[in-house]
Amino acid sequence: MKQVKTYNFIEITKKEFQHYQATPITNAQAVEIQNNLFGVVDLLLQWSSKTDSNIKCA
């Protein structure tokens, strides 16, 4: 069941980002896009928590 959800997410990613690239996006590229997006979100969450703790200390 988990593989089906992962596959659908890969297909959604490929569909959403295909118009940025002339050649078809592979599954590996879709996974890389997902990892990059999750990495950015993680960095934003870390930055947000540091900013919140700095405000509380001030």
Predicted model as a PDB file, atoms N, CA, C, CB and O in Angstrom, pLDDT in the B-factor column:
MODEL        1                                                                  
ATOM      1  N   MET A   1       0.821  -1.196   0.000  1.00 55.00           N  
ATOM      2  CA  MET A   1       0.000   0.000   0.000  1.00 55.00           C  
ATOM      3  C   MET A   1       0.864   1.259   0.000  1.00 55.00           C  
ATOM      4  CB  MET A   1      -0.933  -0.001   1.204  1.00 55.00           C  
ATOM      5  O   MET A   1       0.560   2.220  -0.706  1.00 55.00           O  
ATOM      6  N   LYS A   2       1.923   1.257   0.776  1.00 67.00           N  
ATOM      7  CA  LYS A   2       2.786   2.428   0.844  1.00 67.00           C  
ATOM      8  C   LYS A   2       3.441   2.707  -0.503  1.00 67.00           C  
ATOM      9  CB  LYS A   2       3.853   2.238   1.918  1.00 67.00           C  
ATOM     10  O   LYS A   2       3.626   3.869  -0.864  1.00 67.00           O  
ATOM     11  N   GLN A   3       3.795   1.668  -1.253  1.00 69.00           N  
ATOM     12  CA  GLN A   3       4.407   1.846  -2.565  1.00 69.00           C  
ATOM     13  C   GLN A   3       3.446   2.536  -3.533  1.00 69.00           C  
ATOM     14  CB  GLN A   3       4.846   0.493  -3.132  1.00 69.00           C  
ATOM     15  O   GLN A   3       3.875   3.332  -4.368  1.00 69.00           O  
ATOM     16  N   VAL A   4       2.175   2.243  -3.427  1.00 67.00           N  
ATOM     17  CA  VAL A   4       1.185   2.869  -4.299  1.00 67.00           C  
ATOM     18  C   VAL A   4       1.123   4.357  -4.025  1.00 67.00           C  
ATOM     19  CB  VAL A   4      -0.198   2.230  -4.107  1.00 67.00           C  
ATOM     20  O   VAL A   4       1.087   5.157  -4.961  1.00 67.00           O  
ATOM     21  N   LYS A   5       1.109   4.745  -2.750  1.00 67.00           N  
ATOM     22  CA  LYS A   5       1.065   6.159  -2.398  1.00 67.00           C  
ATOM     23  C   LYS A   5       2.333   6.867  -2.852  1.00 67.00           C  
ATOM     24  CB  LYS A   5       0.874   6.330  -0.889  1.00 67.00           C  
ATOM     25  O   LYS A   5       2.269   7.992  -3.348  1.00 67.00           O  
ATOM     26  N   THR A   6       3.475   6.229  -2.690  1.00 64.00           N  
ATOM     27  CA  THR A   6       4.738   6.811  -3.139  1.00 64.00           C  
ATOM     28  C   THR A   6       4.731   6.986  -4.638  1.00 64.00           C  
ATOM     29  CB  THR A   6       5.922   5.941  -2.715  1.00 64.00           C  
ATOM     30  O   THR A   6       5.153   8.026  -5.144  1.00 64.00           O  
ATOM     31  N   TYR A   7       4.263   5.993  -5.350  1.00 72.00           N  
ATOM     32  CA  TYR A   7       4.207   6.055  -6.809  1.00 72.00           C  
ATOM     33  C   TYR A   7       3.311   7.213  -7.251  1.00 72.00           C  
ATOM     34  CB  TYR A   7       3.691   4.718  -7.393  1.00 72.00           C  
ATOM     35  O   TYR A   7       3.672   7.962  -8.159  1.00 72.00           O  
ATOM     36  N   ASN A   8       2.155   7.364  -6.623  1.00 88.00           N  
ATOM     37  CA  ASN A   8       1.251   8.446  -6.980  1.00 88.00           C  
ATOM     38  C   ASN A   8       1.903   9.797  -6.732  1.00 88.00           C  
ATOM     39  CB  ASN A   8      -0.053   8.335  -6.195  1.00 88.00           C  
ATOM     40  O   ASN A   8       1.738  10.722  -7.527  1.00 88.00           O  
ATOM     41  N   PHE A   9       2.633   9.916  -5.647  1.00 89.00           N  
ATOM     42  CA  PHE A   9       3.298  11.168  -5.334  1.00 89.00           C  
ATOM     43  C   PHE A   9       4.381  11.465  -6.371  1.00 89.00           C  
ATOM     44  CB  PHE A   9       3.902  11.121  -3.921  1.00 89.00           C  
ATOM     45  O   PHE A   9       4.572  12.620  -6.751  1.00 89.00           O  
ATOM     46  N   ILE A  10       5.078  10.450  -6.823  1.00 92.00           N  
ATOM     47  CA  ILE A  10       6.078  10.618  -7.880  1.00 92.00           C  
ATOM     48  C   ILE A  10       5.391  11.077  -9.165  1.00 92.00           C  
ATOM     49  CB  ILE A  10       6.861   9.294  -8.121  1.00 92.00           C  
ATOM     50  O   ILE A  10       5.877  11.989  -9.833  1.00 92.00           O  
ATOM     51  N   GLU A  11       4.289  10.467  -9.509  1.00 93.00           N  
ATOM     52  CA  GLU A  11       3.563  10.856 -10.721  1.00 93.00           C  
ATOM     53  C   GLU A  11       3.039  12.286 -10.624  1.00 93.00           C  
ATOM     54  CB  GLU A  11       2.402   9.893 -10.975  1.00 93.00           C  
ATOM     55  O   GLU A  11       3.093  13.032 -11.602  1.00 93.00           O  
ATOM     56  N   ILE A  12       2.541  12.668  -9.473  1.00 94.00           N  
ATOM     57  CA  ILE A  12       2.067  14.040  -9.268  1.00 94.00           C  
ATOM     58  C   ILE A  12       3.221  15.026  -9.428  1.00 94.00           C  
ATOM     59  CB  ILE A  12       1.420  14.192  -7.870  1.00 94.00           C  
ATOM     60  O   ILE A  12       3.069  16.070 -10.064  1.00 94.00           O  
ATOM     61  N   THR A  13       4.361  14.695  -8.856  1.00 94.00           N  
ATOM     62  CA  THR A  13       5.541  15.556  -8.962  1.00 94.00           C  
ATOM     63  C   THR A  13       5.967  15.686 -10.418  1.00 94.00           C  
ATOM     64  CB  THR A  13       6.702  15.002  -8.110  1.00 94.00           C  
ATOM     65  O   THR A  13       6.265  16.786 -10.883  1.00 94.00           O  
ATOM     66  N   LYS A  14       5.998  14.582 -11.131  1.00 95.00           N  
ATOM     67  CA  LYS A  14       6.385  14.613 -12.543  1.00 95.00           C  
ATOM     68  C   LYS A  14       5.419  15.498 -13.339  1.00 95.00           C  
ATOM     69  CB  LYS A  14       6.412  13.179 -13.132  1.00 95.00           C  
ATOM     70  O   LYS A  14       5.844  16.294 -14.175  1.00 95.00           O  
ATOM     71  N   LYS A  15       4.144  15.354 -13.076  1.00 95.00           N  
ATOM     72  CA  LYS A  15       3.132  16.136 -13.790  1.00 95.00           C  
ATOM     73  C   LYS A  15       3.282  17.630 -13.488  1.00 95.00           C  
ATOM     74  CB  LYS A  15       1.717  15.656 -13.411  1.00 95.00           C  
ATOM     75  O   LYS A  15       3.207  18.455 -14.399  1.00 95.00           O  
ATOM     76  N   GLU A  16       3.491  17.977 -12.227  1.00 95.00           N  
ATOM     77  CA  GLU A  16       3.573  19.379 -11.830  1.00 95.00           C  
ATOM     78  C   GLU A  16       4.831  20.071 -12.348  1.00 95.00           C  
ATOM     79  CB  GLU A  16       3.522  19.485 -10.330  1.00 95.00           C  
ATOM     80  O   GLU A  16       4.787  21.257 -12.676  1.00 95.00           O  
ATOM     81  N   PHE A  17       5.937  19.359 -12.426  1.00 96.00           N  
ATOM     82  CA  PHE A  17       7.209  19.978 -12.788  1.00 96.00           C  
ATOM     83  C   PHE A  17       7.609  19.747 -14.242  1.00 96.00           C  
ATOM     84  CB  PHE A  17       8.287  19.462 -11.892  1.00 96.00           C  
ATOM     85  O   PHE A  17       8.635  20.265 -14.683  1.00 96.00           O  
ATOM     86  N   GLN A  18       6.825  18.982 -14.991  1.00 96.00           N  
ATOM     87  CA  GLN A  18       7.186  18.667 -16.370  1.00 96.00           C  
ATOM     88  C   GLN A  18       7.292  19.912 -17.246  1.00 96.00           C  
ATOM     89  CB  GLN A  18       6.171  17.716 -16.962  1.00 96.00           C  
ATOM     90  O   GLN A  18       8.135  19.957 -18.142  1.00 96.00           O  
ATOM     91  N   HIS A  19       6.472  20.905 -17.013  1.00 95.00           N  
ATOM     92  CA  HIS A  19       6.506  22.076 -17.895  1.00 95.00           C  
ATOM     93  C   HIS A  19       7.763  22.929 -17.717  1.00 95.00           C  
ATOM     94  CB  HIS A  19       5.286  22.929 -17.652  1.00 95.00           C  
ATOM     95  O   HIS A  19       7.982  23.873 -18.477  1.00 95.00           O  
ATOM     96  N   TYR A  20       8.588  22.607 -16.722  1.00 94.00           N  
ATOM     97  CA  TYR A  20       9.862  23.312 -16.531  1.00 94.00           C  
ATOM     98  C   TYR A  20      11.017  22.644 -17.280  1.00 94.00           C  
ATOM     99  CB  TYR A  20      10.193  23.389 -15.047  1.00 94.00           C  
ATOM    100  O   TYR A  20      12.128  23.175 -17.303  1.00 94.00           O  
ATOM    101  N   GLN A  21      10.766  21.499 -17.882  1.00 93.00           N  
ATOM    102  CA  GLN A  21      11.826  20.743 -18.545  1.00 93.00           C  
ATOM    103  C   GLN A  21      11.330  20.200 -19.867  1.00 93.00           C  
ATOM    104  CB  GLN A  21      12.324  19.599 -17.653  1.00 93.00           C  
ATOM    105  O   GLN A  21      10.208  19.702 -19.960  1.00 93.00           O  
ATOM    106  N   ALA A  22      12.172  20.297 -20.901  1.00 96.00           N  
ATOM    107  CA  ALA A  22      11.773  19.866 -22.242  1.00 96.00           C  
ATOM    108  C   ALA A  22      11.689  18.343 -22.366  1.00 96.00           C  
ATOM    109  CB  ALA A  22      12.750  20.410 -23.271  1.00 96.00           C  
ATOM    110  O   ALA A  22      10.812  17.826 -23.058  1.00 96.00           O  
ATOM    111  N   THR A  23      12.597  17.621 -21.699  1.00 96.00           N  
ATOM    112  CA  THR A  23      12.592  16.160 -21.771  1.00 96.00           C  
ATOM    113  C   THR A  23      11.743  15.597 -20.632  1.00 96.00           C  
ATOM    114  CB  THR A  23      14.042  15.596 -21.705  1.00 96.00           C  
ATOM    115  O   THR A  23      11.571  16.250 -19.603  1.00 96.00           O  
ATOM    116  N   PRO A  24      11.211  14.388 -20.814  1.00 96.00           N  
ATOM    117  CA  PRO A  24      10.388  13.792 -19.755  1.00 96.00           C  
ATOM    118  C   PRO A  24      11.168  13.626 -18.448  1.00 96.00           C  
ATOM    119  CB  PRO A  24       9.850  12.434 -20.210  1.00 96.00           C  
ATOM    120  O   PRO A  24      12.337  13.243 -18.452  1.00 96.00           O  
ATOM    121  N   ILE A  25      10.506  13.919 -17.349  1.00 96.00           N  
ATOM    122  CA  ILE A  25      11.111  13.775 -16.029  1.00 96.00           C  
ATOM    123  C   ILE A  25      11.066  12.302 -15.626  1.00 96.00           C  
ATOM    124  CB  ILE A  25      10.380  14.668 -14.974  1.00 96.00           C  
ATOM    125  O   ILE A  25      10.024  11.654 -15.723  1.00 96.00           O  
ATOM    126  N   THR A  26      12.195  11.787 -15.179  1.00 96.00           N  
ATOM    127  CA  THR A  26      12.264  10.397 -14.730  1.00 96.00           C  
ATOM    128  C   THR A  26      11.807  10.297 -13.275  1.00 96.00           C  
ATOM    129  CB  THR A  26      13.702   9.838 -14.888  1.00 96.00           C  
ATOM    130  O   THR A  26      11.666  11.304 -12.580  1.00 96.00           O  
ATOM    131  N   ASN A  27      11.583   9.070 -12.835  1.00 95.00           N  
ATOM    132  CA  ASN A  27      11.214   8.854 -11.429  1.00 95.00           C  
ATOM    133  C   ASN A  27      12.323   9.341 -10.498  1.00 95.00           C  
ATOM    134  CB  ASN A  27      10.920   7.359 -11.169  1.00 95.00           C  
ATOM    135  O   ASN A  27      12.049   9.926  -9.450  1.00 95.00           O  
ATOM    136  N   ALA A  28      13.571   9.098 -10.882  1.00 97.00           N  
ATOM    137  CA  ALA A  28      14.695   9.533 -10.050  1.00 97.00           C  
ATOM    138  C   ALA A  28      14.725  11.056  -9.936  1.00 97.00           C  
ATOM    139  CB  ALA A  28      16.028   9.017 -10.630  1.00 97.00           C  
ATOM    140  O   ALA A  28      14.994  11.590  -8.860  1.00 97.00           O  
ATOM    141  N   GLN A  29      14.453  11.753 -11.027  1.00 96.00           N  
ATOM    142  CA  GLN A  29      14.407  13.209 -10.974  1.00 96.00           C  
ATOM    143  C   GLN A  29      13.247  13.698 -10.116  1.00 96.00           C  
ATOM    144  CB  GLN A  29      14.296  13.785 -12.381  1.00 96.00           C  
ATOM    145  O   GLN A  29      13.382  14.686  -9.395  1.00 96.00           O  
ATOM    146  N   ALA A  30      12.114  13.018 -10.188  1.00 95.00           N  
ATOM    147  CA  ALA A  30      10.957  13.385  -9.373  1.00 95.00           C  
ATOM    148  C   ALA A  30      11.273  13.221  -7.891  1.00 95.00           C  
ATOM    149  CB  ALA A  30       9.734  12.533  -9.755  1.00 95.00           C  
ATOM    150  O   ALA A  30      10.900  14.066  -7.077  1.00 95.00           O  
ATOM    151  N   VAL A  31      11.955  12.140  -7.541  1.00 95.00           N  
ATOM    152  CA  VAL A  31      12.349  11.921  -6.147  1.00 95.00           C  
ATOM    153  C   VAL A  31      13.331  13.000  -5.704  1.00 95.00           C  
ATOM    154  CB  VAL A  31      12.974  10.518  -5.968  1.00 95.00           C  
ATOM    155  O   VAL A  31      13.253  13.482  -4.575  1.00 95.00           O  
ATOM    156  N   GLU A  32      14.256  13.381  -6.585  1.00 97.00           N  
ATOM    157  CA  GLU A  32      15.207  14.442  -6.259  1.00 97.00           C  
ATOM    158  C   GLU A  32      14.481  15.769  -6.027  1.00 97.00           C  
ATOM    159  CB  GLU A  32      16.249  14.593  -7.385  1.00 97.00           C  
ATOM    160  O   GLU A  32      14.815  16.506  -5.098  1.00 97.00           O  
ATOM    161  N   ILE A  33      13.504  16.070  -6.858  1.00 96.00           N  
ATOM    162  CA  ILE A  33      12.706  17.284  -6.673  1.00 96.00           C  
ATOM    163  C   ILE A  33      12.012  17.254  -5.314  1.00 96.00           C  
ATOM    164  CB  ILE A  33      11.664  17.433  -7.807  1.00 96.00           C  
ATOM    165  O   ILE A  33      12.024  18.246  -4.585  1.00 96.00           O  
ATOM    166  N   GLN A  34      11.413  16.125  -4.978  1.00 94.00           N  
ATOM    167  CA  GLN A  34      10.734  15.989  -3.689  1.00 94.00           C  
ATOM    168  C   GLN A  34      11.708  16.191  -2.537  1.00 94.00           C  
ATOM    169  CB  GLN A  34      10.064  14.615  -3.577  1.00 94.00           C  
ATOM    170  O   GLN A  34      11.407  16.910  -1.584  1.00 94.00           O  
ATOM    171  N   ASN A  35      12.872  15.559  -2.621  1.00 96.00           N  
ATOM    172  CA  ASN A  35      13.868  15.693  -1.559  1.00 96.00           C  
ATOM    173  C   ASN A  35      14.320  17.133  -1.409  1.00 96.00           C  
ATOM    174  CB  ASN A  35      15.070  14.799  -1.838  1.00 96.00           C  
ATOM    175  O   ASN A  35      14.498  17.614  -0.290  1.00 96.00           O  
ATOM    176  N   ASN A  36      14.508  17.831  -2.529  1.00 96.00           N  
ATOM    177  CA  ASN A  36      14.904  19.235  -2.467  1.00 96.00           C  
ATOM    178  C   ASN A  36      13.821  20.092  -1.819  1.00 96.00           C  
ATOM    179  CB  ASN A  36      15.217  19.758  -3.866  1.00 96.00           C  
ATOM    180  O   ASN A  36      14.115  20.960  -0.998  1.00 96.00           O  
ATOM    181  N   LEU A  37      12.575  19.845  -2.190  1.00 94.00           N  
ATOM    182  CA  LEU A  37      11.478  20.618  -1.607  1.00 94.00           C  
ATOM    183  C   LEU A  37      11.340  20.348  -0.112  1.00 94.00           C  
ATOM    184  CB  LEU A  37      10.164  20.296  -2.319  1.00 94.00           C  
ATOM    185  O   LEU A  37      11.139  21.271   0.677  1.00 94.00           O  
ATOM    186  N   PHE A  38      11.449  19.081   0.271  1.00 94.00           N  
ATOM    187  CA  PHE A  38      11.355  18.747   1.692  1.00 94.00           C  
ATOM    188  C   PHE A  38      12.531  19.342   2.460  1.00 94.00           C  
ATOM    189  CB  PHE A  38      11.308  17.221   1.887  1.00 94.00           C  
ATOM    190  O   PHE A  38      12.380  19.753   3.611  1.00 94.00           O  
ATOM    191  N   GLY A  39      13.695  19.389   1.828  1.00 95.00           N  
ATOM    192  CA  GLY A  39      14.863  19.993   2.459  1.00 95.00           C  
ATOM    193  C   GLY A  39      14.658  21.471   2.716  1.00 95.00           C  
ATOM    194  O   GLY A  39      15.026  21.977   3.776  1.00 95.00           O  
ATOM    195  N   VAL A  40      14.076  22.164   1.758  1.00 94.00           N  
ATOM    196  CA  VAL A  40      13.798  23.595   1.926  1.00 94.00           C  
ATOM    197  C   VAL A  40      12.785  23.806   3.049  1.00 94.00           C  
ATOM    198  CB  VAL A  40      13.270  24.211   0.604  1.00 94.00           C  
ATOM    199  O   VAL A  40      12.959  24.692   3.885  1.00 94.00           O  
ATOM    200  N   VAL A  41      11.743  23.003   3.066  1.00 93.00           N  
ATOM    201  CA  VAL A  41      10.737  23.121   4.123  1.00 93.00           C  
ATOM    202  C   VAL A  41      11.372  22.859   5.485  1.00 93.00           C  
ATOM    203  CB  VAL A  41       9.566  22.141   3.877  1.00 93.00           C  
ATOM    204  O   VAL A  41      11.086  23.569   6.449  1.00 93.00           O  
ATOM    205  N   ASP A  42      12.224  21.852   5.571  1.00 93.00           N  
ATOM    206  CA  ASP A  42      12.907  21.544   6.826  1.00 93.00           C  
ATOM    207  C   ASP A  42      13.774  22.717   7.284  1.00 93.00           C  
ATOM    208  CB  ASP A  42      13.766  20.283   6.669  1.00 93.00           C  
ATOM    209  O   ASP A  42      13.771  23.068   8.464  1.00 93.00           O  
ATOM    210  N   LEU A  43      14.512  23.320   6.361  1.00 93.00           N  
ATOM    211  CA  LEU A  43      15.332  24.480   6.716  1.00 93.00           C  
ATOM    212  C   LEU A  43      14.478  25.647   7.192  1.00 93.00           C  
ATOM    213  CB  LEU A  43      16.179  24.911   5.525  1.00 93.00           C  
ATOM    214  O   LEU A  43      14.846  26.339   8.141  1.00 93.00           O  
ATOM    215  N   LEU A  44      13.350  25.869   6.546  1.00 92.00           N  
ATOM    216  CA  LEU A  44      12.447  26.940   6.971  1.00 92.00           C  
ATOM    217  C   LEU A  44      11.887  26.679   8.365  1.00 92.00           C  
ATOM    218  CB  LEU A  44      11.302  27.094   5.971  1.00 92.00           C  
ATOM    219  O   LEU A  44      11.766  27.600   9.173  1.00 92.00           O  
ATOM    220  N   LEU A  45      11.546  25.428   8.642  1.00 91.00           N  
ATOM    221  CA  LEU A  45      11.038  25.089   9.968  1.00 91.00           C  
ATOM    222  C   LEU A  45      12.112  25.266  11.029  1.00 91.00           C  
ATOM    223  CB  LEU A  45      10.517  23.656   9.989  1.00 91.00           C  
ATOM    224  O   LEU A  45      11.828  25.763  12.119  1.00 91.00           O  
ATOM    225  N   GLN A  46      13.342  24.867  10.723  1.00 90.00           N  
ATOM    226  CA  GLN A  46      14.442  25.061  11.670  1.00 90.00           C  
ATOM    227  C   GLN A  46      14.675  26.540  11.908  1.00 90.00           C  
ATOM    228  CB  GLN A  46      15.730  24.396  11.157  1.00 90.00           C  
ATOM    229  O   GLN A  46      14.848  26.964  13.051  1.00 90.00           O  
ATOM    230  N   TRP A  47      14.684  27.332  10.847  1.00 89.00           N  
ATOM    231  CA  TRP A  47      14.892  28.771  10.966  1.00 89.00           C  
ATOM    232  C   TRP A  47      13.769  29.396  11.781  1.00 89.00           C  
ATOM    233  CB  TRP A  47      14.978  29.427   9.576  1.00 89.00           C  
ATOM    234  O   TRP A  47      14.012  30.262  12.622  1.00 89.00           O  
ATOM    235  N   SER A  48      12.545  28.958  11.531  1.00 86.00           N  
ATOM    236  CA  SER A  48      11.394  29.494  12.244  1.00 86.00           C  
ATOM    237  C   SER A  48      11.484  29.187  13.737  1.00 86.00           C  
ATOM    238  CB  SER A  48      10.098  28.924  11.665  1.00 86.00           C  
ATOM    239  O   SER A  48      11.185  30.047  14.566  1.00 86.00           O  
ATOM    240  N   SER A  49      11.896  27.965  14.083  1.00 83.00           N  
ATOM    241  CA  SER A  49      11.991  27.605  15.499  1.00 83.00           C  
ATOM    242  C   SER A  49      13.119  28.377  16.178  1.00 83.00           C  
ATOM    243  CB  SER A  49      12.214  26.089  15.656  1.00 83.00           C  
ATOM    244  O   SER A  49      12.997  28.733  17.350  1.00 83.00           O  
ATOM    245  N   LYS A  50      14.209  28.642  15.470  1.00 79.00           N  
ATOM    246  CA  LYS A  50      15.298  29.440  16.041  1.00 79.00           C  
ATOM    247  C   LYS A  50      14.856  30.887  16.232  1.00 79.00           C  
ATOM    248  CB  LYS A  50      16.547  29.379  15.139  1.00 79.00           C  
ATOM    249  O   LYS A  50      15.194  31.520  17.232  1.00 79.00           O  
ATOM    250  N   THR A  51      14.106  31.399  15.274  1.00 71.00           N  
ATOM    251  CA  THR A  51      13.619  32.776  15.366  1.00 71.00           C  
ATOM    252  C   THR A  51      12.647  32.894  16.519  1.00 71.00           C  
ATOM    253  CB  THR A  51      12.949  33.218  14.048  1.00 71.00           C  
ATOM    254  O   THR A  51      12.692  33.877  17.259  1.00 71.00           O  
ATOM    255  N   ASP A  52      11.760  31.909  16.695  1.00 63.00           N  
ATOM    256  CA  ASP A  52      10.815  31.921  17.793  1.00 63.00           C  
ATOM    257  C   ASP A  52      11.529  31.885  19.137  1.00 63.00           C  
ATOM    258  CB  ASP A  52       9.861  30.751  17.675  1.00 63.00           C  
ATOM    259  O   ASP A  52      11.136  32.597  20.062  1.00 63.00           O  
ATOM    260  N   SER A  53      12.572  31.066  19.261  1.00 65.00           N  
ATOM    261  CA  SER A  53      13.279  30.968  20.534  1.00 65.00           C  
ATOM    262  C   SER A  53      14.059  32.254  20.818  1.00 65.00           C  
ATOM    263  CB  SER A  53      14.229  29.754  20.530  1.00 65.00           C  
ATOM    264  O   SER A  53      14.208  32.632  21.980  1.00 65.00           O  
ATOM    265  N   ASN A  54      14.559  32.932  19.785  1.00 64.00           N  
ATOM    266  CA  ASN A  54      15.251  34.203  19.972  1.00 64.00           C  
ATOM    267  C   ASN A  54      14.295  35.279  20.432  1.00 64.00           C  
ATOM    268  CB  ASN A  54      15.936  34.633  18.687  1.00 64.00           C  
ATOM    269  O   ASN A  54      14.667  36.122  21.248  1.00 64.00           O  
ATOM    270  N   ILE A  55      13.089  35.271  19.939  1.00 63.00           N  
ATOM    271  CA  ILE A  55      12.091  36.269  20.344  1.00 63.00           C  
ATOM    272  C   ILE A  55      11.701  36.049  21.802  1.00 63.00           C  
ATOM    273  CB  ILE A  55      10.835  36.198  19.431  1.00 63.00           C  
ATOM    274  O   ILE A  55      11.555  37.013  22.554  1.00 63.00           O  
ATOM    275  N   LYS A  56      11.531  34.789  22.210  1.00 61.00           N  
ATOM    276  CA  LYS A  56      11.137  34.488  23.587  1.00 61.00           C  
ATOM    277  C   LYS A  56      12.235  34.860  24.579  1.00 61.00           C  
ATOM    278  CB  LYS A  56      10.793  33.006  23.726  1.00 61.00           C  
ATOM    279  O   LYS A  56      11.944  35.245  25.712  1.00 61.00           O  
ATOM    280  N   CYS A  57      13.495  34.749  24.160  1.00 56.00           N  
ATOM    281  CA  CYS A  57      14.618  35.061  25.052  1.00 56.00           C  
ATOM    282  C   CYS A  57      14.809  36.572  25.201  1.00 56.00           C  
ATOM    283  CB  CYS A  57      15.911  34.419  24.524  1.00 56.00           C  
ATOM    284  O   CYS A  57      15.370  37.022  26.200  1.00 56.00           O  
ATOM    285  N   ALA A  58      14.366  37.337  24.253  1.00 51.00           N  
ATOM    286  CA  ALA A  58      14.618  38.781  24.269  1.00 51.00           C  
ATOM    287  C   ALA A  58      13.796  39.533  25.246  1.00 51.00           C  
ATOM    288  CB  ALA A  58      14.391  39.345  22.948  1.00 51.00           C  
ATOM    289  O   ALA A  58      13.921  40.753  25.348  1.00 51.00           O  
TER     290      ALA A  58                                                      
ENDMDL                                                                          
END                                                                             
